Amino acid sequence: MQKKKFIVDIAILLVLNLLIKPFWTIIIEPKVQGQIGDIDYGEYFVIFNFTLLLNIFLDFGLTNFNSRNIAQNNQLLSKHLGKMMSLKLTLGIFYFIICYLVGHLMLGFKLPMLMLLCFNSFLLSFNVFLRSNLQALHLFRTDSILSVLDRLIQILILVAMLLHVFGMQINAMAFILAQTVGYLFTGLTCYFIVLNKTHNYKFNFDYAFCRMVLKKSLPFAILVLLMAFYNRLDSIMIEKLLGGDYGKEQSGVYAKSFRLLDAANQIATLFSIQLIPIFSRMLKNKDNMENIIKLSYTLLITPALIVSISSIFYAEYFFTKIYTGDTKGFEILQILMSCFTAICLTCVFGTLLTASGNLKKQNIAAIGGIVVNVILNFILIPKYQAYGSAISSLVTQMLTGIAQVIICYKVFNFNVNKRILISTFTFVAGLFIVNLITINLTRVTELNFVIMLLFSGLLAFITGLINPKSILRFIKYK
């Protein structure tokens, strides 16, 4: 593996996503929610999370299995693509049936909104699957462009709606349809790019092959399902436990903070998606994993800690700017953004376990996470509403993140890097001090924030969490 290419590709991925996706999260979605209201947006948010919760029936672990399999055996792309796509379509039909039975008949979600969001979920899952082939072939730059294409199209459509171009109006259904167009165009683009990389492509359903793949991907499917439950269950429980319009409104308030966490998570997830084929190939070649793990950890945990800790001090300011003076629920952001650090641990150590196929202990940790999350939600939501759910999420993410680090060290017999641990804890303490000093340094909050970021970056080098010499040696090493 060429480490220099890995660094450059990750940099391109991050730059593209930081240019496009924050615009969606900070400007477009808040403006949409402001126009349609917390109740209607809360209803959309609950059904949206429900469709993602059952997303496992769309994927069934196929994406992770495919990325790992094609990364280790590139020649199988042409042979397996048609069969895998037919299996994805079959799973899509099953997914729609499950969503209708559970979402509409049991939970009472509105059918038109439910079905359209299910279709969007299907398109998104199909896009991610197609892109997994590009990642497996190490075509990371092409994948980086495709990772933001859907959002770019959606932003253009929604800006036109928000500005009432051609008399267009924004509402919940129009918001969902704009997403449909973006996912559909990106899906077609992905399909033709992947098709160009195949030979003798033939679309067909092979029962024996599908049965074999489903059997092998079952552990991945269980893991994704379990993680989806403790990541996406909160908003549904808020709405159902509080009930009526108040439940929808509290889900909408929760969504204001969750979207910012979700945006950060998407960057970390894209990072982990690119790590899967890299880890898989290195494991197959029996390469030493400690250097790439250390590098991945420092690249992710450094910005994660800066984001998490600075959010404690600047959450109210963020809400004032993003939601045009509406700071209702900013305390939720202070709690939720701390989850980002734990999620980044999962994105590195959990990804390594996934790439190696060691999923049994991961699944046990995820089950524990669900139990903790559900119990805490039942206790905290009735008393503290959306804020209680944020506390539940933080406890769950921290426990599962740390558990996966411990599992990973035991499975791979890694040596405990005391220097990294000391650097991390020193960096955390230093971040609190830097934020305390800079938050009221001047009368201009924006300037204080920029100064905080500069000192935080400098602190990463001073504490040794980021070591330029180590990174350079790693890049130069062949």
N, C-alpha and C positions, 0 to 999 in steps of 0.2 A: 504494500500500500504506500502511495506517495503522500507523506504527511503534509507537505506544502500544499498540494492540491486540496486536501481535506480542509485546511485552514481557509484557503481562498474561497472554496465552495460554501463553507459555513458563513463566511463574511458576506458573500453575495446574497445568500438566503436571508440573513438577518437584515441587511440594508434594504432589500426589496420589501420585506414584510414590515419593517419599521417606517417605510415611506407610505405604504398603502393602508395597512390594517389599523394603525392608531387613528387615521382620519375617519375610518368607519366607526370605531369605538368611541372616540372623543367628540366627534361632531355629528355624524349621520344618525346613529342610533339614539343618542340623547334628544336630537331635534325631532325625530319621529315619535319617541315616547312623549315628548312635550306636547306634540300636536294631537296625538290620539288619546292621551291621558293614562294615568297609572292603572286604572281598572281594566281598560281594554288591552293595554300593553301587558299587564299582569296575566290576563287570560291567555294571550298569545305565548307569553314566556313559559307558562305552565305546560301548555300543550306541546310547545317546541321541545322542552326538556323531556316530556313523556316520549316523544318520538325518538329522541336520542337515547333514552333509557332502554328502549327495545331495539336499538340499532344492531344489537348483537345478532338478531335473527336475519339481518341483511348481510352481515359480514361473516359471522360464525368463525372468526379467527382466520379467515382466508387471506386477508391482507398481510398479516404478520407471517403466516405460513408461506405465502407466495414470495414475499420480500426475502425471507431467509433461504428459501429453496432456490430461487432464480439467482440470488447472489452467489450461491455455492455452485450452481450448475447453469450457467448462462444459456447453454444450448437447449435447455428445456422450454424456453420462452415460446418458440414456434409450435412446439408439440402440445403445450398445456394451455395456451391462451384461449383458444376456442372453447375448450372443455370448461375452463374456469369461468368464462363469461356466461356460458349456458347455466352453470350452477348458480352464479350470482343472480341471474334473472329468475330462476326457480325460487331461490331464497327470498327474492323481492316480492313475489306473489304471496308466499307464506307470511311475510312481514306485514303486508297490507291486511291480510285476514286477521292476524293477531291484534293489530292496532285497532281494527274495527270492533272486534269482539270485546277487547279490554277497554279501549279508550272511549268508544261511543256507547256501547251497550251497558258496560259496568260502571264507568266513571262519569258518563254523561257529557263528554266533550262534544262541542258542535261539530257535526260531520263535515261540512265543506272545509273548515279551517283544519280539521284533523287530517283529512285526506290530502290536502294540498301540502301540508307540512310533512306528511309521510312521503309524498312524492319528492319533495326537496331532500329529505333524508336519504332516500334511495339514490338520487342523483349524486349527492355528496359522497356517499359510500362507494358508488361506482367510480367516481373520480379518484378517490383515494386509492382504490384498488388498482386502477390503471397506472397511477403515478408510482405505485410500489414497484412496478416493472422497470420504470426509468431509474428509480433509486437502486434497485438491484443491479442494474447495468452501470451504476455509478455515473449516470447522466444527471448530476445534481444541479447543474446550472439550468438545464431545461426544466427540471422539476421545480426549481426556485421560481421561475417565471410563471409556471402554471399554478403554483401555490397562491399567487395573488391575483390571477386573472379574473376569477369569479367575483372577488370583492371589488375589483376595479370596475367591472361592468355594472355591478349592483350600485356602486356609488354614483356612477354617471346617471343611471335611471332615477335614483332617489333624489339626487340634486335637482333634476328636472321636475320631479313631483313636488318637492318642497318649495321650488320657485314658481310652481303652477304654470310651467311651460305648456302651451297648447291647452290650457284650462285643466290640466291634470290635478287631481286631488289625492291627498295621502290618507289612508286608513289602514287598519290591520291587514286586510286582505291584499291591498295594493302593495304593502310592504313585503308580504310573503311572495307575491307574484314577481316582484323585482328580483328577489333571490332566486326564483325558479329560472328566470332568463339567464342569470349569471352562471348558475350551475350547469344548465343545459348546454350553453355555448362552450364552456370550459370542458365539459365531458366529451363533446364531439371533437374538440381540438386534441385532447388527451388520446382519444381513441385512434385518430389518424396518425399521430406521432408514434404511438406504440405499434400500430399496424405496420408502419414503415420499417420497424426493427425486426419483423418476423419474416419467415419463409414458409411457404406451403401452409398458410393460415386457413383453417377450416372450422367453421362454427358448428359444433355438434354436441349432443348430450350423451355422455358415456356414463352409464349407471355405475359400473364397477369402479371407474376412476373417481367419480363423485363420492362414492361410499368410502373409498380409501382416503381421499382428501379430508372429508368431514371427520373421519375417525382420527386422523393425525392432527387436525386443527382444533379438535374438541377442547384440549387444555387451554389453547389460546382463547377460544370462545368463552369459556368459563371465566377466565381472568378478566377479559374485557367486560363481560356482563357484571361481574362483581365490582369492578372499579367504576363502571358507569353508575351503579346504584349509589355508592357513597359520594359520587361527584355530582349527580343530577337529581337525586331524590329530594333535596332540601326544598326547592320551590314548590314541588307537588305536595309535600307534607305541610308546608305553610298554608297553602290554599285549602287543603282538605281539613286540617285541624282547626283553622280559624273560621272557615266557611264563608259563603256569600261574597258580596262585593268587598267586604273588609279583607277576606282572605286573598282575593285577587289584587287588591290594592297593596297589601303587604308583600305579595310576590313581586309586584311592580317595583316597590321600594327596594327589595332585595336585589332585583335585577340591575338597579343603578350601580351597585357596587360589584355584583358578580360579573357584569360585562367587562369591567376593567381587569378583574382577575382572569377571566376567560381569555382576554386578548393577550395578556402576559403568558398564559399557559400555552396558547397556540404557538408562540415563538419557541418555547421550551419543547413542545411536542414535535414541531418541525425538526428541531435539533435532534431529538431522540429517534425520529423516523429515519433520519440519515445515518444514525449510529447503528441501527439494526443490521443493514447489509455489511457495514464495516466490521462490526463485532463478529458477525457470522463468518465472514471470510477469514478473519484473523483466528477465530477458534478452529476453523477447519485446517488452517495452516499451522496451528499450534504455536502462534506467535505469543510473545509476552504481552499481557493485557494491562499491566499496572501503569505503564506510561500513558496510554491512551485514556485510561480511566481517570488518572490524575489530571490530565489536560482537560478532559471533558468536564470534570468536577469544577475546576477553577474557572473555566470559561462560563459555566452556568451559575455557580453559587455566588460568584462575586456580584454580578448585576442583580441577582435574586435578593440578596441580603440588602443591597442598596435600596431596591424598590420596596421591599417589605418594611424596613425600618423607617425610611423617609415617609412612607404612607401614614405611619402613626402620627407624625408631626404635621404633615401637609394635607391630610384627607379633607378637612373642611375647605381649604383653599382650592383643591381640585374640584370639589363639588360646586363651589361658587363660580368657577370658570366654565366647567363643562355643562352644568345645568342652569346657567344664567341666574345665579343668586339663590337657587333652591338648594339648601343644604340638608334637607330632610333625609336622614339615614346615613349621614357621613360616618357615624360611629361604626357602622357595619363594614365600611371600607377599611377602617383601621384594623379590624379583626381579620377580614377575608384576605387582604393582601399578604398577611403573614403566612398564609397557606402556600404562597408561591415558592417559598424557600423549600418547604417539604416536598412539593410537587417536583421541583428540580432534582431533588435527591432521587425520586422515583424515575425521572427521565434518564438518569445516568445508570444507577445501579439496577433498577427494575428492567431497563432495556437490555442490560447485559444478561440478566437471568432469562429474559424472554428469548434472546438470540441463542442462548445455550440450550434452551429447551427445559431448563429447570423451573417448572411452573407449579409443582405441587405445593411447595412451601409458600410461594407467592400467593397462591389461591387461598391458603389457610390464613395468611396475613390479611388478604382482602376480605374474607368472611368475617374476621375479627373487626375490621374497619366498619363493615355494614352493621354489625351488631351494636357497636359503640355509637355509630351515627344515628341509628333508629331510636335507641334508648334515650340518648341525649336530646334528640328532637322532640320526642314525646314529653320529656320533662321540661325542656326550655322554651319551646315555641308557645304553648299556652300562656306562659308567664312573661316572656320577653319578646314574643312575636318574631319578626325577621332577625333581630339582633341575637336572639337565642339560637337560631339556626346557624348563624355565622360562627358562634362559639363552638357549636357541635362540629361544624366543618373543620375548624382549626384543629381541634383535638384529634379528630379522625385522621386528617392529613399528616399531622406530625407523627402519630403513632405508626401509621402504615409506612411512611417514608423512612423512619428510623429502622423499622423492622426489616425493610428490604436491604438497607445498608448492611445490617448484621447478617442477614441470610447470605448476601453476596460474599462477604468476607469469609464466612464459614465454608461456602461451596467451593470457592476458588483459592482458599488458603492464603489470602492476601496478608501481608504484614501490615500491622497498624502503623500508619504514618503519623507519628507524634508531632512532627514538625508542621504538617498540614492542619492537624487538630488545634495546635497552639495558635497558628496563624489565623485560623477561622474564628476562634473565640476572641482573640485580640482584635480582630477586624470588627466583630460584632460590638464589642465594648467601645471601640473607637468610633463606630458609626453613631452610636447613641450620643457620645460626647460631641461629635462634629455637628449633629443635628441640634442638640441643645444650645450650642454656641451660635450657630448660624441662623436659627429660626427667627430670631429678633435682632439680627446683626444690623440691618438697615430697615428703613420704613418701606422698602420695595420688596415684597415677598418673592417676586420673580428673580430678583438679583440674589436674594438669600438662597433660593433653590439652586441657582447656577453655581454659587460659591460652594454650597454643600456638595454638589456633584463633583466639582473639581477636587475638593479636599478628600472626598470619598475615594475617587480614583487614585489619588496620590497615596492614600492610606493603604490601598490594596497592594501597592508596590513596597511600601515601608514595612508592612507586616509580613511580607513574603508570600502572601496568598497568590499573587501574580508574580511569577519569576520570569522576566524576559529572557534570561540566559537559558533557562530550562526549555522554554518554548522554542527558541532559536536552535538549540541542540536537537530538539525533537524533529523540527522541520527539516534540518539538514541530514538527519539520520535516514539512511536508505534501508 
